[in-house]
């Protein structure tokens, strides 16, 4: 049976894992533990970076550039070589913590309290979507196609926006107006629904007998979605606060 998921990292890794099955298969419990480990590493890295930047003992731009490049390379490596996810996912979590901390500090300086609010909302959404999935597991199948199309459309829009920005043309999706806020609400919704698909994909892969190393890979894919959700929630709150100031 073909499994489809909106998260390209999880999907890519699972397709590549089909040729490397062994007697050890992934379990839900172990995947949860590994997910918590990656989240813990990200949070620890986030807090450490925040303290370093706050004390002014490190160059902000250098940290931002290095962590961005490292996180990107590690995400690509993990996607194409899922068997090394037990190493690359941990390194990815460390660098993402640095990157998120740098991003969050910039947003916090403009909108005090936004980081705490976004963090609470992110975990609240993660728990809520998990409860929804447990109560209505068939929901994943009903929303999968729509979420996949939506995420692909947003990704293409981001690329178009980047290209246009090179020529000095900026789309209103980044502003604090009605279009910008509406767009952020849509993306937050897509990220939230993507979590449901991730939960479903992990469960189905366990039932399908995916190899043990896919636990780390699935945890990595889940972390990617959580980080995406956090960033989008931060941007949504910022737009709402910006709109209230105008």
N, C-alpha and C positions, 0 to 999 in steps of 0.2 A: 504494500500500500504506500502510496506517495504521500509524504508529509510536507506541508508548506507552512512557512512561518514568515512573518513580516520582518523579523530581525535577520538581516543578511549575514551577520557574523555566525549566528547559531545555525542557520540553514547551510551555509557554505561548509562549516566544519562537519556537520552531520553527513553531508553528501560524501565528503572525503573519508569519513570514518568507516563507511560501508565495506571498504576493502580490507580493513584491518581488525575485524572482530576477533575476540579471544574468549576464553572461558569466563573472564571477569567482566560483568556487566554493571552498568551504572544503577544507582538506587536513588530514590527521592531523598532519603535521609542524608546520604553523603553529599548530594548536590546542594542541599540546604546548608549543611555545615561549610562547604567550600564557598558558597555564596556569602555567608556571614563572615568568613575569613577575609574575602576580597573587600567586602564593605568595611570591615574593621581596619584593614590596611589603608584603604582610601581615606577614611576618617582620620587615622593617625597621621598620615602624610599631610592631610589638609591642615590639621591642628599645628603640626610642627612647622610647616611652611608659613602659616599665619603668624606664628610667634617670631620667626626669623624676619619676615617682612616688616612686622610691626616694630621690631627693634632696630630696623634699618641696617642690619648686618649683612645684607645680601642685595645684589642688583636685581631689581624687579624685572626689567626687560630681558635680562639674560635667563632668569628662571622661566619666564613665560615662553621664550623661544625654544629653549632646550627641552622643556617638558612637552611642548606641543609637538615637536619633531619626534621625540622619543615615543610618545603615546601613539602617534600616527603609525610609525614604523612597527611598533609592537602589535598594534591592532591588525595590521596587514599580515604580519608573520603568523599571528595566532589564527587568522582566518584561513590562510593557505596551508598551515602545518598544525592542525589541531592536536597532534600528539605531544607537542611541546607546550601546550596550554598551562600545564602545571607550573611552568617557569615563567612564561611570557605573560600570563594573566596576572601574576603577582607583581611583576615589574610594571605592567600596565597600570595596575591599581595605584602603585606608588607614584608614578609620574602624573596620573590623572588627579591624584590628591594635590600635587603641586600646582597643576594647571587650574584646577577648580578653586584652589585657595587664592591664586593670583586674580582670577576672574571675580571671585566673590569679594575680595578686598576692594576692588575698584567699584563694584556695585554698592558695597556697604558704605563707602566714603560719600557716595551721592545720595543713598537712601538708607539711613541708619535703621537697623533692625530687619532689613530685608533678608539677610542670610538665615537668621533664626526662623523667620516665618516660612521661607522657601523650604528649609530642611524639614520642618514639622509637616508641611503640606505634602512633601515628597513621600515621607514615610507613611503618612495617613493614606495617601492614594495607593501606595504599594499594598498596604494591609487591606484596604477596602476592595481593591481589585482581586486580591487573593480570596477574600471572603465571597465575593460575587462569583468567582470562578468555581469555588467549592460548592456553592449553592446551585449554580447553573452551569455545569461543565459544557453543555451543548452550545453555550453562547459563543465560544471560540470559533466553532465552525461557521456560525452565521455571520460573524463580523470579519472573518479572515480576509476575504477578497476585498472588501471595502477599505479595510485598514491598510492593506498592502498597496492598493491603488493610491490611497491618500498619502502615505509616506513617500512613495515614489514621486508623486506630484510635488510634494513639499521639497524634496531633495532637488528636483529639476528646477524648481522656482528659486532655490538658494543659489544654484549654479548660474541661472540667468541673472539674478540680482547681482552676483559678484562680477559677472562680465559687464553688465551695464554700469556698475560703479566705477569701473576702470575709465569709462568715458564720461564720468561725472553725472551719471543718471542714477537716481536713487528711488527705489520703489517705496510706497507709503506703508509697507508692511512692518517697517522698523520704527515707525513713529508712534506717538502716544495718542493718535486720533482713533476714530471709530474703526477704520480699516486695520490699523496696527493691532489694536486690542482684540478685534475679532479674529485676526489671523493667529495671534498667540493663543487664544482660547481654543481654536481649532487644533493647533499643534499639540497643546497640552492634552487635549482629548485623545489625539492619535497616539501620543506616547503612553497614555494611561491604558488604552485598549491594547497597545502593543505588549504591555505587561501581561495581560490576560492570555495573549497568544503565546508568550514565552512560557508561562506556567503550563499551558496545555501542551506545548511542544516538548517540554521536559518530561511531563508525565507520559506522553505517548512514546517518547524515545525509551523510557524505562520499560514500558510494556513491550516495546519492539525489540528490546535486548541490545541497546547501544553499548559500545565498549566502555570500560571503566574510565578511561581518560576523558571521555566526553562530559564527565561531571565537572571538571575544571573548565572545559570549554563552554558548557551551558551556564555555569556560574559567571563566566566572563561575559557572555551575551546578555545575561540578566543585568549585570553591572552596567554595561553600555546603555541599556534602556533606562535604568535608574538615573544615570548621569545626564542623559538627554532630557529626561523628565525634569530633573532639578534645574538645569540650565533654562529650560523653557518656562518653568514656573517663576524663576527669578526675573526673566525678561517680562513676563506678564505682569507681575507685581510692579516692576519698574514703570511700565507703561501706564498702569492704573494710577500710580502715584504722580507720574509726570502729568497725566491728564487732570488730576485734581489740583495741581499747582498752577496750571494755565488758566 
